[in-house]
Amino acid sequence: MTLRTVNAVEAYSLMSRGAALVDIRPADEHARVFIPGAVNVPLDRLTHAALPDASVVIFHCRSGNRTRAHQAALSAAAICESYILEGGLDHWRKAGYPFQEDRGQPLELMRQVQMTAGALILLGIVLGFAVNTAFFGISAFVGAGLVFAGATGWCGMARLLAAMPWNRRPVATA
């Protein structure tokens, strides 16, 4: 079933009348920036029982892409009137509505993986040209790891980064 989208103005109005706002992003993304009062129910834990008890539910993610891509699952989980926040958190912020940001929280794990993979690939290329062609192997290894992660859903780099001290801090909840 296709869920109707609501813009930030409509969502704010619905929330003032008791609608529940549900953030479907992973906990690490929610901890870094969130809409006050939003309940964090990541997609991988989305069930009717996990949703707040409300007559109207508005789902959101960062940009609206995840909510649109998973609207069948969102609709199935919500047995009440439900909507998708158009443009997600990004449009909410642009509209000037309140949000909280905790820059003390670590970057989202996927962004850490992207930055680390990119840095290692660049390092391998630079060292391959400047020092020894054997260093191109670093880039090949990281590239193969990314292909493997995409094909299997298991990412060794993400597991390694998740175990780093900066990612083991408690995640704040809204």
C-alpha positions as CSV (number, residue, x, y, z in Angstrom):
1,M,0.0,0.0,0.0
2,T,1.2,3.5,-0.8
3,L,1.4,5.9,2.1
4,R,0.5,9.5,1.6
5,T,3.3,12.0,2.1
6,V,2.9,15.0,4.3
7,N,5.2,18.1,4.3
8,A,6.8,19.5,7.4
9,V,3.9,22.0,8.1
10,E,1.3,19.2,7.8
11,A,3.4,16.9,10.0
12,Y,3.9,19.5,12.7
13,S,0.1,20.2,12.7
14,L,-0.7,16.4,13.0
15,M,1.9,16.1,15.8
16,S,0.3,19.0,17.7
17,R,-2.9,16.9,17.6
18,G,-1.3,13.8,19.0
19,A,0.3,12.0,16.0
20,A,3.4,10.0,16.7
21,L,6.5,10.6,14.8
22,V,8.6,7.5,14.1
23,D,12.2,7.7,13.0
24,I,13.1,4.6,11.1
25,R,16.9,5.3,10.9
26,P,19.4,3.2,12.8
27,A,20.1,4.2,16.4
28,D,23.5,5.7,15.6
29,E,22.0,8.1,13.0
30,H,19.1,9.0,15.4
31,A,21.6,9.7,18.2
32,R,23.5,12.3,16.1
33,V,20.5,14.3,15.0
34,F,16.8,13.8,15.7
35,I,13.4,15.6,15.9
36,P,12.4,16.0,19.6
37,G,9.6,13.7,20.5
38,A,10.3,11.2,17.7
39,V,10.4,7.6,18.6
40,N,13.3,5.6,17.1
41,V,12.2,2.3,15.6
42,P,14.9,1.2,13.1
43,L,13.6,-0.7,10.1
44,D,15.2,-3.9,11.2
45,R,13.0,-3.8,14.4
46,L,9.9,-2.5,12.8
47,T,6.7,-4.3,14.0
48,H,3.3,-3.1,15.1
49,A,4.3,-3.9,18.7
50,A,7.3,-1.6,18.5
51,L,5.3,1.4,17.3
52,P,3.9,3.9,19.8
53,D,0.2,3.7,20.6
54,A,-1.3,6.5,18.5
55,S,-4.2,6.9,16.1
56,V,-1.9,8.6,13.5
57,V,1.8,7.7,12.8
58,I,4.2,9.7,10.7
59,F,7.3,7.9,9.5
60,H,10.6,9.6,8.7
61,C,14.2,9.0,7.8
62,R,16.9,11.5,6.8
63,S,15.9,12.4,3.3
64,G,12.7,10.5,2.6
65,N,14.3,7.8,0.4
66,R,14.3,5.0,3.0
67,T,10.7,5.7,3.9
68,R,9.6,5.6,0.3
69,A,11.6,2.5,-0.4
70,H,10.1,0.6,2.6
71,Q,6.6,2.0,2.6
72,A,5.0,-1.4,2.2
73,A,6.7,-2.6,5.4
74,L,5.8,0.7,7.2
75,S,2.1,0.4,6.1
76,A,2.0,-3.2,7.3
77,A,3.4,-2.3,10.7
78,A,1.1,0.6,11.3
79,I,-2.5,-0.5,11.8
80,C,-3.7,3.1,12.0
81,E,-3.7,6.2,9.8
82,S,-0.1,6.6,8.7
83,Y,2.0,9.0,6.6
84,I,5.5,9.6,5.4
85,L,7.3,12.9,6.1
86,E,8.2,14.3,2.7
87,G,11.9,14.9,2.4
88,G,12.5,13.5,5.9
89,L,14.6,15.2,8.5
90,D,16.4,17.3,5.9
91,H,13.1,19.1,4.8
92,W,12.0,19.3,8.5
93,R,15.2,21.2,9.3
94,K,14.9,23.4,6.2
95,A,11.4,24.3,7.2
96,G,12.7,25.7,10.5
97,Y,11.1,23.2,12.8
98,P,13.0,22.1,16.0
99,F,15.6,19.4,15.9
100,Q,18.4,18.4,18.2
101,E,22.0,17.6,17.1
102,D,24.6,16.0,19.3
103,R,27.9,16.4,17.5
104,G,29.5,14.5,20.4
105,Q,28.0,11.3,19.0
106,P,30.2,9.4,16.5
107,L,29.5,9.7,12.8
108,E,27.1,7.1,11.5
109,L,28.9,3.8,11.0
110,M,28.2,3.7,7.2
111,R,29.8,7.1,6.8
112,Q,32.8,5.9,8.7
113,V,33.1,2.9,6.4
114,Q,32.8,5.2,3.3
115,M,35.5,7.5,4.6
116,T,37.8,4.8,5.7
117,A,37.4,2.8,2.4
118,G,37.9,6.0,0.3
119,A,41.0,7.0,2.3
120,L,42.6,3.5,2.0
121,I,41.9,3.4,-1.7
122,L,43.5,6.8,-2.2
123,L,46.4,5.8,0.0
124,G,47.0,2.7,-2.1
125,I,47.0,4.7,-5.3
126,V,49.3,7.3,-4.0
127,L,51.8,4.8,-2.5
128,G,51.5,2.7,-5.7
129,F,52.7,5.5,-7.8
130,A,55.1,7.1,-5.4
131,V,56.7,4.1,-3.7
132,N,56.1,0.7,-5.1
133,T,53.4,-0.7,-7.4
134,A,52.7,-3.4,-4.8
135,F,50.8,-0.8,-2.8
136,F,48.1,-0.9,-5.5
137,G,47.1,-4.1,-3.7
138,I,45.6,-2.0,-0.8
139,S,43.1,-0.4,-3.2
140,A,42.4,-3.8,-4.8
141,F,41.8,-5.4,-1.4
142,V,39.5,-2.6,-0.2
143,G,37.6,-2.7,-3.5
144,A,37.1,-6.4,-3.3
145,G,35.9,-6.0,0.3
146,L,33.3,-3.5,-0.8
147,V,32.1,-5.8,-3.5
148,F,31.9,-8.7,-1.0
149,A,30.0,-6.5,1.5
150,G,27.5,-5.5,-1.2
151,A,27.0,-9.0,-2.4
152,T,26.7,-10.7,1.1
153,G,25.5,-7.9,3.4
154,W,28.5,-8.6,5.7
155,C,31.1,-5.9,6.0
156,G,34.3,-6.7,7.9
157,M,35.3,-3.0,7.9
158,A,32.0,-2.0,9.5
159,R,32.5,-4.7,12.2
160,L,36.0,-3.5,12.9
161,L,34.9,0.2,13.1
162,A,32.0,-0.7,15.3
163,A,34.5,-2.1,17.8
164,M,36.5,1.1,17.9
165,P,36.5,3.0,21.2
166,W,34.7,6.0,19.8
167,N,31.8,3.8,18.7
168,R,31.4,2.1,22.0
169,R,30.0,5.1,23.9
170,P,26.4,4.8,25.0
171,V,23.9,6.1,22.4
172,A,21.7,8.9,23.7
173,T,17.9,8.4,23.2
174,A,15.4,11.0,22.4
